[in-house]
Amino acid sequence: MKKYFIIPVTFLLIAIHSEAQKKKYSFTNEYINWKNRTDYFNWKVFMNADDSYLASIKQIEYYLDPTYKTSKIVITQASGGKNFTLCTNGWGEFTLRIKIVFKNSNTKPINETYVLNLKSPEKKNKNYKCP
């Protein structure tokens, strides 16, 4: 009898833990070709989340490819708008390292990665603007 009781409770606890671990945010990017060139792009990367989650964030630190002159860029809502948007340009795709720092110093920062996509038609935006 105990076997039948323990197994369902274990699966229930795993399901509850998995639900709590779901991300409350995602990152995405947009781009446009630069000055009629097909090999150079203006691009931006930003966070998608609900307003209360965005309001809990102090800053986002983006770590670019080391070929960039400034490879660490800190974005606040004052500098990057509500979604902590980083705007820059370049010629190739790479993986950004991202650190999310919260206003509450007791909340541990979150480290992420995001692969910049400069080829997908869904990411290309003819109405590209940066804050």
C-alpha positions in Angstrom: 0.0 0.0 0.0 2.8 2.5 0.8 4.3 1.9 -2.6 1.2 3.2 -4.3 1.0 6.2 -2.1 4.7 7.3 -2.3 4.9 7.0 -6.1 2.0 9.4 -6.9 3.2 11.9 -4.3 6.8 11.8 -5.8 5.4 12.5 -9.3 3.2 15.3 -7.9 6.2 16.9 -6.2 8.3 16.7 -9.4 5.5 18.2 -11.4 5.1 21.1 -9.0 8.9 21.7 -9.0 9.0 21.7 -12.8 6.1 24.2 -13.0 7.9 26.5 -10.6 11.1 26.3 -12.7 9.5 27.5 -15.9 11.0 30.7 -17.2 9.0 33.9 -16.7 10.9 35.5 -19.6 12.5 35.0 -23.0 15.0 36.8 -25.2 14.7 37.6 -28.8 16.3 39.7 -31.5 15.5 41.8 -34.6 17.7 43.0 -37.3 17.9 44.9 -40.6 20.6 45.0 -43.2 23.0 47.9 -42.8 23.1 50.6 -45.5 22.2 48.3 -48.4 24.8 45.7 -47.5 23.9 42.0 -47.1 26.9 41.2 -44.9 26.4 43.8 -42.1 23.5 44.3 -39.8 21.9 46.7 -37.3 20.5 44.5 -34.6 18.9 44.5 -31.2 18.3 41.9 -28.5 15.7 42.3 -25.8 13.7 40.6 -23.1 10.1 39.6 -23.3 8.3 39.3 -19.9 5.3 40.7 -18.1 5.5 44.2 -16.6 5.9 43.0 -13.0 8.8 40.8 -13.8 10.5 43.5 -15.9 10.0 45.9 -13.0 11.9 43.6 -10.7 15.1 43.8 -12.8 17.8 46.3 -12.0 19.9 45.7 -15.1 20.9 43.2 -17.8 24.5 42.7 -18.6 25.1 41.5 -22.2 28.5 39.9 -23.0 29.2 40.2 -26.7 31.7 38.4 -28.9 35.2 39.4 -27.8 35.8 40.9 -31.3 33.6 43.9 -30.2 35.6 46.8 -28.8 33.3 46.9 -25.8 32.3 43.3 -25.1 30.3 43.9 -21.9 27.4 46.3 -22.1 25.1 47.0 -19.1 21.5 48.0 -20.0 19.0 49.5 -17.5 15.5 50.5 -18.3 16.7 54.1 -18.5 19.2 53.2 -21.2 17.4 50.4 -23.0 13.7 50.9 -22.4 11.2 48.7 -20.7 12.6 45.5 -22.3 16.3 46.2 -21.6 17.0 46.5 -25.3 20.6 46.4 -26.5 21.1 48.0 -30.0 24.3 47.6 -31.9 25.6 46.3 -35.3 27.9 43.7 -36.7 28.6 41.2 -39.4 27.9 37.8 -37.9 26.0 35.6 -35.5 27.3 34.5 -32.2 26.2 33.5 -28.7 25.6 36.3 -26.2 26.1 35.6 -22.5 23.5 37.4 -20.5 23.3 38.2 -16.8 20.0 39.3 -15.3 20.5 41.4 -12.1 17.5 42.0 -9.8 16.7 45.1 -7.7 16.3 42.9 -4.7 19.9 42.1 -3.7 18.6 38.9 -2.0 17.6 37.5 -5.4 20.4 35.6 -7.1 21.3 36.9 -10.6 20.4 34.6 -13.5 22.9 33.7 -16.2 21.6 32.9 -19.7 22.8 32.5 -23.2 21.1 33.7 -26.4 22.1 32.9 -30.0 21.9 36.0 -32.2 19.9 35.2 -35.3 20.7 37.4 -38.4 19.4 35.0 -41.1 15.8 34.2 -40.2 13.2 36.2 -42.2 11.0 36.2 -39.0 13.7 38.2 -37.2 14.1 40.7 -40.0 12.1 43.9 -39.3 11.6 46.5 -42.0 10.3 48.9 -39.3 13.4 48.4 -37.2 13.8 51.0 -34.5 15.8 51.2 -31.3 14.8 53.0 -28.1 
